[in-house]
Amino acid sequence: MCMNRGGVLLRRLLPAALLLCCGCGRQADRPAKPYSGTVVELTAERFGTMGGDTLDLGRMRSGEVIEKSLRLRNATGGPLTVLAVESSCGCTTVDYDRGAADEGDSIRFGFRFDSRGMQGWQLKELRVKTDADPRPFRLLIACVVE
C-alpha cells in the first residue's frame, strides 16, 4: 500500500520536476549569443578607389574549397542595402542578406572560394554595390594555393 502511494506521488511530481529542470523548452528568456566571427565595417570613407578590406585565407591546397561567413556592419550614417556583388572571377560565389540594415546593424555575408586549378598567391576581388554610395566597397580575398 505504501509503495502504491509513493508511485502515485512520483507520477505526479516527476512531470513538474522535469518542467522545472528543462524550462519548458523556452529560449525566449535566454540572451542571444553575440556574433563572434569576422565583422567588416562599412563606412563612407571605405567606399571607392582604394577603400575596402582584405581577408587572408592563408595557405590551402589546390582544389580545396573554403566557405567563409562574416558580417558587414553598417557605419555609413544611414540605412544600407546591398544591391549586388560582382566577383573578379568565377571561382568565388557569394550569398548575403537582401534586406536593409539600419545604422549600426549588420548584414550576413558569405562567400565560397574554389581553388581548383590554381597555384601560388591569389588575390580575388568582390565589389559590393550598395545604395549608400555609388562607388563599390572592395572586399579582397587573399590566399596561397599550394
Backbone as a chain_set.jsonl record, in Angstrom:
{"seq": "MCMNRGGVLLRRLLPAALLLCCGCGRQADRPAKPYSGTVVELTAERFGTMGGDTLDLGRMRSGEVIEKSLRLRNATGGPLTVLAVESSCGCTTVDYDRGAADEGDSIRFGFRFDSRGMQGWQLKELRVKTDADPRPFRLLIACVVE", "coords": {"N": [[0.823, -1.181, 0.0], [1.951, 1.271, 0.794], [3.883, 1.512, -1.165], [2.338, 1.913, -3.449], [1.177, 4.425, -2.953], [3.495, 5.983, -2.969], [4.263, 5.605, -5.607], [2.16, 6.876, -6.968], [2.535, 9.459, -6.053], [5.082, 9.938, -7.072], [4.517, 9.798, -9.824], [3.028, 12.116, -10.083], [4.71, 14.172, -9.259], [7.007, 13.955, -10.826], [6.575, 14.91, -13.587], [6.282, 17.685, -13.024], [8.747, 18.263, -11.858], [10.447, 17.756, -14.022], [9.617, 19.746, -15.82], [10.454, 22.031, -14.449], [13.227, 21.645, -14.409], [13.887, 21.511, -17.128], [12.919, 23.848, -18.159], [10.706, 24.124, -19.745], [11.377, 24.187, -22.385], [11.611, 26.772, -23.286], [13.205, 29.4, -24.886], [13.171, 32.055, -25.152], [13.744, 33.674, -22.995], [16.425, 33.517, -22.738], [19.461, 35.18, -23.389], [20.58, 36.203, -26.642], [23.405, 34.781, -28.278], [26.301, 36.702, -28.79], [27.601, 37.676, -32.0], [30.556, 36.209, -33.0], [32.296, 36.101, -35.073], [34.076, 37.245, -38.045], [33.817, 40.697, -38.6], [33.165, 43.148, -40.897], [33.505, 46.503, -41.264], [31.499, 48.889, -42.797], [32.082, 51.996, -43.889], [31.641, 55.438, -44.899], [34.097, 56.403, -45.775], [35.428, 54.141, -46.617], [34.489, 53.286, -49.038], [34.987, 53.234, -52.597], [37.934, 54.057, -54.548], [40.521, 53.096, -53.3], [39.586, 52.16, -50.951], [38.23, 49.711, -48.662], [38.552, 46.273, -47.664], [40.628, 43.503, -46.642], [40.627, 40.017, -46.634], [42.466, 37.425, -45.396], [42.961, 34.218, -46.322], [44.935, 32.456, -45.835], [47.059, 29.565, -46.237], [46.338, 27.019, -48.617], [45.373, 23.91, -50.201], [45.538, 23.111, -53.685], [42.47, 22.851, -55.298], [41.009, 22.758, -53.009], [38.137, 23.926, -51.248], [36.93, 26.79, -49.74], [34.655, 28.048, -47.431], [33.361, 30.984, -46.127], [31.893, 32.856, -43.561], [30.696, 36.02, -42.641], [30.058, 39.289, -41.24], [28.709, 42.289, -42.478], [28.992, 45.352, -41.244], [26.966, 48.16, -40.893], [28.107, 51.329, -40.97], [27.654, 53.766, -42.117], [26.172, 56.01, -41.628], [23.553, 56.099, -42.316], [20.691, 54.214, -43.604], [21.403, 51.021, -45.212], [21.551, 48.975, -48.052], [22.537, 46.046, -49.661], [22.954, 45.938, -53.022], [24.048, 44.498, -55.162], [26.657, 42.097, -55.865], [29.749, 41.846, -57.34], [32.107, 39.612, -58.688], [35.622, 39.129, -59.208], [36.286, 36.836, -60.458], [35.094, 33.619, -61.55], [35.519, 31.737, -59.628], [34.746, 32.445, -57.135], [31.908, 32.69, -55.23], [28.98, 34.282, -53.857], [26.774, 34.826, -51.016], [24.226, 36.57, -49.434], [22.38, 38.633, -47.068], [19.377, 40.073, -48.191], [17.924, 42.234, -47.269], [17.464, 45.6, -45.853], [19.841, 47.331, -43.797], [19.914, 49.112, -40.856], [21.69, 51.968, -39.494], [24.445, 50.865, -37.661], [23.517, 48.252, -37.557], [23.984, 44.883, -38.867], [24.742, 42.95, -41.829], [24.351, 39.668, -42.928], [26.878, 37.951, -44.6], [28.334, 35.869, -46.909], [30.868, 33.891, -48.517], [32.185, 31.704, -51.048], [35.07, 30.129, -51.944], [36.719, 28.559, -54.524], [39.506, 26.773, -55.166], [40.302, 25.205, -57.265], [42.497, 24.131, -59.786], [44.286, 26.211, -59.434], [47.42, 27.79, -58.536], [49.924, 29.074, -56.352], [50.178, 32.533, -55.18], [47.122, 34.152, -54.634], [44.742, 36.68, -55.401], [41.641, 37.821, -55.065], [38.779, 39.754, -55.952], [35.883, 41.141, -54.538], [33.278, 43.167, -55.401], [31.196, 45.098, -53.694], [28.157, 46.406, -54.162], [26.142, 49.027, -53.049], [23.272, 50.886, -51.805], [24.152, 53.035, -50.433], [26.34, 54.407, -51.395], [27.584, 55.443, -54.543], [29.937, 54.291, -55.39], [31.599, 51.122, -55.338], [32.147, 48.925, -52.491], [35.173, 47.456, -51.813], [36.079, 44.199, -51.333], [38.709, 42.266, -50.673], [40.134, 39.082, -51.271], [42.612, 37.077, -50.167], [45.081, 34.517, -50.633], [47.31, 31.658, -50.474], [47.857, 29.193, -52.737], [48.753, 25.881, -52.734]], "CA": [[0.0, 0.0, 0.0], [2.842, 2.423, 0.824], [4.549, 1.588, -2.464], [1.39, 2.458, -4.404], [1.082, 5.862, -2.713], [4.746, 6.562, -3.44], [4.227, 5.581, -7.062], [1.239, 7.926, -7.39], [3.199, 10.719, -5.751], [6.167, 10.065, -8.04], [3.925, 10.112, -11.136], [2.53, 13.489, -10.062], [5.805, 15.117, -9.073], [8.013, 13.818, -11.869], [6.391, 15.882, -14.678], [6.553, 19.034, -12.536], [10.194, 18.384, -11.691], [11.033, 17.835, -15.361], [9.326, 21.068, -16.358], [11.326, 22.993, -13.781], [14.608, 21.422, -14.832], [14.049, 21.738, -18.564], [12.492, 25.191, -18.521], [9.603, 24.026, -20.714], [11.885, 24.382, -23.738], [11.547, 28.18, -23.657], [14.501, 30.019, -25.087], [12.967, 33.487, -25.305], [14.334, 34.38, -21.873], [17.879, 33.407, -22.826], [20.006, 36.193, -24.295], [21.2, 35.682, -27.853], [24.861, 34.806, -28.255], [26.824, 37.722, -29.698], [28.325, 37.156, -33.148], [31.978, 36.233, -32.663], [33.089, 35.934, -36.285], [34.646, 38.425, -38.677], [32.908, 41.803, -38.897], [33.773, 44.155, -41.753], [32.741, 47.737, -41.065], [31.318, 49.701, -43.99], [31.987, 53.425, -43.595], [31.679, 56.253, -46.115], [35.497, 56.538, -46.192], [35.961, 52.875, -47.132], [34.0, 53.052, -50.388], [35.743, 53.919, -53.634], [39.108, 53.557, -55.236], [41.424, 52.25, -52.518], [38.927, 51.739, -49.715], [37.815, 48.318, -48.636], [39.137, 45.418, -46.638], [41.236, 42.284, -47.165], [40.519, 38.813, -45.823], [43.539, 36.493, -45.732], [42.542, 32.834, -46.074], [46.116, 31.662, -45.506], [47.514, 28.56, -47.214], [45.382, 25.955, -48.922], [45.77, 23.012, -51.294], [44.812, 23.294, -54.935], [41.25, 22.056, -55.329], [40.286, 22.955, -51.758], [37.072, 24.932, -51.264], [36.749, 27.43, -48.43], [33.456, 28.86, -47.255], [33.564, 31.917, -45.019], [30.749, 33.694, -43.203], [31.057, 37.206, -41.896], [29.019, 40.315, -41.14], [29.018, 43.633, -42.957], [28.359, 46.271, -40.292], [26.649, 49.453, -41.484], [28.56, 52.512, -40.236], [27.647, 54.808, -43.139], [25.414, 57.17, -41.189], [22.171, 55.951, -42.774], [20.382, 52.822, -43.951], [22.236, 50.442, -46.26], [21.097, 47.736, -48.671], [23.441, 45.518, -50.683], [22.21, 45.814, -54.274], [24.666, 43.451, -55.978], [28.068, 41.814, -55.601], [30.455, 41.359, -58.516], [33.34, 38.908, -58.37], [36.641, 39.241, -60.251], [36.486, 35.539, -61.1], [34.02, 32.66, -61.298], [35.895, 30.822, -58.549], [34.213, 32.977, -55.886], [30.474, 32.975, -55.248], [28.559, 34.938, -52.611], [25.405, 34.731, -50.531], [24.097, 37.634, -48.442], [21.028, 39.084, -46.746], [18.879, 41.035, -49.178], [17.196, 43.325, -46.631], [18.178, 46.809, -45.467], [20.435, 47.379, -42.456], [19.984, 50.457, -40.302], [22.978, 52.355, -38.927], [24.843, 50.028, -36.534], [23.115, 46.858, -37.775], [24.877, 44.174, -39.783], [24.193, 42.098, -42.872], [25.048, 38.383, -43.076], [27.548, 37.907, -45.897], [29.177, 34.692, -47.014], [31.408, 33.598, -49.838], [32.754, 30.375, -51.275], [36.217, 30.241, -52.837], [37.121, 27.255, -55.058], [40.882, 26.933, -55.663], [40.587, 24.171, -58.28], [43.316, 24.541, -60.931], [45.107, 27.378, -59.113], [48.689, 27.614, -57.843], [50.586, 30.314, -55.981], [49.467, 33.595, -54.469], [45.877, 34.538, -55.301], [44.036, 37.848, -54.884], [40.343, 37.932, -55.72], [38.069, 40.954, -55.526], [34.425, 41.213, -54.529], [32.823, 44.554, -55.396], [29.892, 45.126, -53.046], [27.429, 47.619, -54.542], [25.081, 49.333, -52.097], [22.543, 52.129, -52.062], [24.73, 54.067, -49.578], [27.384, 55.129, -52.118], [27.641, 54.928, -55.925], [31.182, 53.521, -55.556], [31.507, 49.832, -54.628], [33.06, 48.57, -51.406], [36.029, 46.386, -52.326], [36.48, 43.174, -50.372], [39.746, 41.456, -51.318], [40.358, 37.766, -50.685], [43.984, 36.673, -50.475], [45.487, 33.194, -50.153], [48.383, 30.992, -51.203], [47.408, 27.859, -53.128], [49.914, 25.018, -52.916]], "C": [[0.874, 1.254, 0.0], [3.521, 2.61, -0.528], [3.632, 2.228, -3.495], [1.265, 3.969, -4.233], [2.345, 6.573, -3.206], [4.797, 6.624, -4.957], [3.327, 6.666, -7.614], [1.886, 9.285, -7.189], [4.33, 10.976, -6.757], [5.633, 10.434, -9.418], [3.426, 11.545, -11.194], [3.669, 14.505, -9.984], [6.833, 15.087, -10.198], [7.788, 14.802, -13.025], [6.689, 17.31, -14.234], [8.05, 19.261, -12.384], [10.889, 18.509, -13.047], [10.8, 19.202, -15.988], [10.231, 22.123, -15.734], [12.763, 22.862, -14.257], [14.837, 21.806, -16.283], [13.615, 23.127, -18.994], [11.419, 25.204, -19.577], [10.078, 24.253, -22.136], [11.876, 25.829, -24.184], [12.955, 28.733, -23.788], [14.378, 31.525, -25.206], [13.626, 34.274, -24.182], [15.866, 34.362, -21.91], [18.401, 34.485, -23.775], [20.662, 35.54, -25.504], [22.714, 35.77, -27.721], [25.339, 35.901, -29.207], [27.609, 37.054, -30.827], [29.813, 37.29, -32.875], [32.874, 36.05, -33.884], [33.643, 37.254, -36.797], [33.563, 39.45, -38.969], [33.689, 42.82, -39.708], [32.899, 45.398, -41.654], [32.709, 48.543, -42.355], [31.116, 51.144, -43.562], [32.071, 54.184, -44.912], [33.104, 56.358, -46.656], [36.035, 55.276, -46.867], [35.407, 52.502, -48.504], [34.948, 53.721, -51.374], [37.025, 53.244, -54.035], [39.972, 52.62, -54.4], [40.799, 51.776, -51.208], [38.561, 50.27, -49.78], [38.472, 47.57, -47.5], [39.689, 44.169, -47.31], [41.069, 41.16, -46.158], [41.585, 37.835, -46.299], [43.104, 35.088, -45.34], [43.725, 31.927, -45.738], [46.512, 30.715, -46.623], [46.445, 27.491, -47.39], [45.928, 25.104, -50.055], [44.937, 23.312, -52.528], [43.622, 22.334, -54.973], [40.42, 22.192, -54.062], [39.252, 24.078, -51.92], [36.919, 25.471, -49.848], [35.478, 28.252, -48.459], [33.654, 29.705, -46.015], [32.299, 32.737, -44.819], [31.246, 34.868, -42.383], [29.87, 38.148, -41.836], [29.557, 41.603, -41.725], [28.26, 44.594, -42.053], [28.192, 47.642, -40.934], [27.082, 50.579, -40.552], [28.622, 53.699, -41.193], [26.913, 56.069, -42.714], [23.96, 57.139, -41.626], [21.879, 54.503, -43.079], [21.233, 52.341, -45.125], [21.611, 49.136, -46.739], [22.141, 47.306, -49.69], [22.596, 45.27, -51.93], [22.729, 44.672, -55.134], [26.104, 43.257, -55.524], [28.657, 41.239, -56.877], [31.769, 40.734, -58.08], [34.323, 39.036, -59.526], [36.851, 37.927, -60.984], [35.352, 34.597, -60.724], [34.316, 31.677, -60.186], [35.311, 31.25, -57.207], [32.734, 33.302, -56.063], [30.074, 33.52, -53.882], [27.101, 34.641, -52.294], [25.291, 35.764, -49.408], [22.628, 37.965, -48.209], [20.613, 40.167, -47.729], [18.168, 42.242, -48.559], [18.09, 44.512, -46.296], [18.713, 46.673, -44.049], [20.482, 48.833, -42.016], [21.398, 50.719, -39.796], [23.273, 51.491, -37.696], [24.455, 48.563, -36.675], [24.076, 46.201, -38.764], [24.091, 43.269, -40.724], [25.019, 40.815, -42.905], [25.607, 38.318, -44.491], [28.455, 36.692, -45.902], [29.717, 34.532, -48.417], [32.029, 32.21, -49.842], [33.857, 30.538, -52.317], [36.676, 28.846, -53.218], [38.484, 27.418, -55.725], [41.262, 25.915, -56.74], [41.361, 24.759, -59.465], [44.229, 25.725, -60.657], [46.391, 26.952, -58.41], [49.231, 28.996, -57.486], [49.672, 31.304, -55.267], [48.254, 34.041, -55.286], [45.297, 35.767, -54.604], [42.769, 38.013, -55.703], [39.605, 39.133, -55.139], [36.561, 40.75, -55.604], [34.066, 42.684, -54.44], [31.382, 44.571, -54.893], [29.227, 46.462, -53.377], [26.253, 47.814, -53.591], [24.348, 50.602, -52.519], [23.102, 53.29, -51.231], [25.747, 54.933, -50.315], [27.418, 54.577, -53.545], [28.903, 54.109, -56.204], [31.058, 52.209, -54.796], [32.49, 49.752, -53.459], [33.854, 47.377, -51.903], [36.442, 45.462, -51.198], [37.447, 42.252, -51.103], [39.945, 40.165, -50.531], [41.74, 37.307, -51.137], [44.255, 35.28, -49.913], [46.689, 32.719, -50.96], [47.911, 29.57, -51.464], [48.638, 27.02, -53.448], [49.562, 23.803, -53.745]], "O": [[0.575, 2.207, -0.719], [3.711, 3.739, -0.981], [4.092, 3.006, -4.33], [1.248, 4.714, -5.213], [2.261, 7.65, -3.796], [5.313, 7.584, -5.528], [3.665, 7.313, -8.606], [1.795, 10.158, -8.052], [4.507, 12.099, -7.229], [6.211, 11.275, -10.108], [3.404, 12.137, -12.274], [3.59, 15.578, -10.581], [7.463, 16.105, -10.485], [8.736, 15.481, -13.418], [7.288, 18.074, -14.991], [8.563, 20.323, -12.738], [11.827, 19.293, -13.191], [11.7, 19.755, -16.621], [10.72, 23.012, -16.431], [13.439, 23.866, -14.482], [15.879, 22.369, -16.621], [13.927, 23.541, -20.111], [11.238, 26.218, -20.251], [9.256, 24.492, -23.02], [12.114, 26.101, -25.361], [13.792, 28.552, -22.903], [15.39, 32.212, -25.347], [14.028, 35.419, -24.386], [16.517, 35.116, -21.187], [17.84, 34.682, -24.853], [21.232, 34.453, -25.4], [23.242, 36.711, -27.128], [24.827, 36.012, -30.321], [28.207, 35.996, -30.634], [30.283, 38.38, -32.551], [34.083, 35.864, -33.743], [33.674, 38.252, -36.077], [32.514, 39.115, -39.519], [34.738, 43.3, -39.278], [31.7, 45.349, -41.927], [33.751, 48.844, -42.938], [30.106, 51.48, -42.945], [32.519, 53.64, -45.922], [33.299, 56.399, -47.871], [37.009, 55.348, -47.616], [35.82, 51.494, -49.076], [35.639, 54.676, -51.019], [37.191, 52.033, -53.889], [40.138, 51.456, -54.764], [41.441, 51.057, -50.442], [38.587, 49.664, -50.852], [38.893, 48.159, -46.504], [39.273, 43.815, -48.413], [41.339, 41.334, -44.97], [41.606, 37.457, -47.471], [42.902, 34.802, -44.16], [43.535, 30.759, -45.396], [46.328, 31.014, -47.803], [45.749, 27.114, -46.448], [46.83, 25.522, -50.78], [43.778, 23.715, -52.428], [43.769, 21.141, -54.707], [39.258, 21.789, -54.035], [39.479, 25.049, -52.641], [36.795, 24.712, -48.887], [35.246, 29.042, -49.374], [34.067, 29.2, -44.971], [31.711, 33.246, -45.773], [32.121, 34.716, -41.53], [28.792, 37.825, -42.334], [30.711, 41.967, -41.501], [27.03, 44.647, -42.088], [29.149, 48.217, -41.452], [26.505, 50.766, -39.481], [29.52, 54.536, -41.1], [27.023, 57.098, -43.38], [23.21, 58.069, -41.33], [22.725, 53.64, -42.842], [21.719, 53.139, -45.925], [21.196, 48.301, -45.936], [22.585, 48.12, -50.5], [21.644, 44.49, -51.901], [21.948, 43.958, -55.762], [26.694, 44.128, -54.885], [28.138, 40.271, -57.432], [32.46, 41.262, -57.209], [33.919, 39.051, -60.689], [37.519, 37.895, -62.018], [34.721, 34.77, -59.682], [33.46, 30.865, -59.832], [35.376, 30.493, -56.238], [32.358, 34.087, -56.933], [30.738, 33.259, -52.879], [26.312, 34.263, -53.16], [26.154, 35.83, -48.533], [21.758, 37.636, -49.015], [21.393, 41.061, -48.057], [17.843, 43.187, -49.278], [19.311, 44.444, -46.435], [18.124, 45.993, -43.209], [21.026, 49.685, -42.719], [22.204, 49.796, -39.683], [22.444, 51.398, -36.791], [25.01, 47.713, -35.98], [24.877, 46.875, -39.413], [22.953, 42.883, -40.456], [26.249, 40.869, -42.91], [24.901, 38.593, -45.461], [29.26, 36.512, -44.988], [29.105, 34.979, -49.388], [32.347, 31.634, -48.802], [33.617, 31.019, -53.424], [36.989, 28.034, -52.347], [38.607, 28.118, -56.731], [42.438, 25.788, -57.08], [40.943, 25.748, -60.066], [44.892, 26.203, -61.578], [46.448, 25.899, -57.775], [49.026, 29.964, -58.219], [48.574, 30.974, -54.82], [48.361, 34.277, -56.49], [45.35, 35.883, -53.38], [42.825, 38.31, -56.897], [39.789, 39.481, -53.973], [36.034, 40.254, -56.6], [34.493, 43.377, -53.517], [30.466, 44.116, -55.578], [29.677, 47.517, -52.929], [25.47, 46.894, -53.354], [24.747, 51.292, -53.457], [22.589, 54.407, -51.311], [25.995, 56.07, -49.913], [27.294, 53.368, -53.739], [28.934, 53.32, -57.149], [30.469, 52.18, -53.715], [33.522, 50.423, -53.447], [33.276, 46.392, -52.363], [37.075, 45.884, -50.23], [37.062, 41.546, -52.034], [39.927, 40.155, -49.3], [42.004, 37.168, -52.331], [43.734, 34.907, -48.862], [47.037, 33.298, -51.989], [47.601, 28.829, -50.531], [49.454, 27.377, -54.298], [50.422, 22.961, -54.002]]}, "num_chains": 1, "name": "protein.A"}
